[in-house]
Amino acid sequence: MMRKVIFFIKKEFLHLFRDKRTRFAIIIPPLIQLIILGYAANLDIEKLNIGVCDFDGSKLSNQVIEKFTSSTYFDLKVYSRNLSEMEEAIARDIIDCYLYIPQDFENNIKKYQNVQILLVVDGSESLKATSSVNFTKLILSDFEIQNILKIKEKKINPSVITLFNPDLKSRNFMVPGVLSLIILIITMLLTAGAIVREKEEGTIEQLNVVPINKIHIILGKLLPYVLVSTFEIIITIFLALSIFHVPFRGNLLTFLFFALIFILTTSGFGIAVSNISATQHQAIISTIFFFMLPMIFLSGFIFPIENMPLVLQFITNFIPLKYFFIIIRGIFLKGLGFRELWISGAKMFVIGIIILIFSVMKYKKTID
């Protein structure tokens, strides 16, 4: 009996390692996932982008600013006395917070009067918002100890204004992100088997007699899944708003426009994998390990992109989920429109065009 079992074990191992694509799928994906997770998996907030609005311009206020910029917590991105510029910078994710230093800051300190420094934080990412407040309190406390030792009472009191998500509910951050993940999973998995299924069933040869070119075939395979995914989006938005009561402050048509670009892009990835795969099983495995999981890890949804090594930060520029996550959070929580989000949409569109061109180039009507 054991001899028969051993025989089948040997048979399966031979079958498993006979195909070079299978050997590749067994060895390479785990190594890639380990490397990506090993470097990207860092939930600690190490550096936040800050803006400064200094209406005092005194020696003491400059010392406060230097205390922030020289710390390991903040990186100064915007310095201006224009509050509108600061509000636009925080809405567009250029900065995570900004510091407002009022007039007569130094004079009030010297007169032993309380001084109110205002910290405005982006509440759409609750972890960053909480870290901004904690880091600010630490820096101001240290500044007082070093510079105002003669004052017995604490005189610099930071007031905090939280934008977009005043209660810092993590649900308001997570649900739009989960919505984007649902779209990613549906589109990529549905389209991953679109062409390879024709190969397995042997019907791809019949396409030789059809008087259409490769572009028409790819579009014909792509568009049905785009329509299905669009319908899924409408359903998930309704559930997100009705069940989880996530705010939706933007325009629905603007969101659907960008969502359509994202669907076309991710569907293009699925079609591309389907083109170069031999079986549906291989297509699904390749889609999950080589595209879906890296996109999720490097999109900024789970791990802050700022904490990743520079190489991985560069790679994130080619992740469409990163741009769609910026768009969906901007529309849901910040009420942003096309004017503020078109750059992210354009980058996503370019990635989609490139992957669709690759899909057309790699498509073959015959089986190798």
C-alpha positions, 0 to 999 in steps of 0.5 A: 500500500505504501509503495502505491502511495510513494508512486503517486507522490513521485508522480505528482512531484514530477508533474509539479516540477516538469513545467518551467512556469510552475517551477517559477510560480512556486519559487519566485512569488514567495520571494517577491512577497517576502522582499516587498513585505519585509521592506514595506511592512512598517506602520510606524509614522516616521516623517510627516509633511508639514506646512508653516504659516508664520504671521509673526516673523520674529526671532522666536517664531523662527526658532519654533519653525527650526525646531519642527524642521530639524526634528525627525518627525516633520519635513517642511513642504510649504511655507506661506502666509496665505491660508488658502494656499495651505488649505489647498496643499492639505486637501491635495495631500501635499502636506499632512498638517500645517502650523499657524503661528499668530501675530505678536507671538514673541511679544506675548511670550515676553509679556508672560501671556498665553500663546495659542499656536494652531495645528490644522491636521488632515483627519482623513488618515487618522493615524497620521493625524494622531501622530501629528498632534503628539509630535507637535506637543513633544516639540513645543514642550521641548522648545519651552524647556530650552528657551523659556526656562524663566516661565514657570507655567506652560505658555504655548498651548497648541490648539488642534483643528481636524479637517475632513474627519473631525472625529478621526473615525478609522471607518471613514478611512478604511471603507473607501479603501476597501471599496477600491480593493473590491474593484481591484479584485473583481476586475483583475480576477474576472479578466485574468481568465478571459483569453486563457479560457479560449486556449484551454477550450481550444476555441481560440483557433476559431478566431482565425476565421473571424475578420477582426483584428487583435484590438477588437478582440481585446476590447470585446473581451474587456468591455463586458467585465468593465460593465459588470465592474461598474455595476458592482461599484454602484452597489458597493457605494450604496452599501458603504453610504447606507450601512457604514454611513461614510461621508460622500462629499464629492460629485458622483459623476466625477467619481464614476469617471475616475472609477471607469479609468481605474477599471479599464486599467486593472482589467488591462492587467488581467487581460495581459496576464491571461495573454501570457498564461497557459491555464486559468489556474496559472493566470489566477495565481500569477494575478494574485501574487505578481499584481494584486498583492504587490499593488495592495502592499504598495498602494499606501492603504496598509503601509505608509509610502513615506516609510518605504525605501526609496526604491519601493517609493519609486515603484509605487509611481506605477501602481494604479491603486495608489492613484485611485486610493488618493482619488476615492479618499479625496472625493469621499472625505474631502469633496475634491473635484476634477481640478484637484484630482486630474493629475492622479487620474492622468497618471492612472490613465497612462498606466492603463494605456501602456498595459492595454498596448502590451496586451494587444502586442502579446495577444496571439490567435494561435496556441504555441 
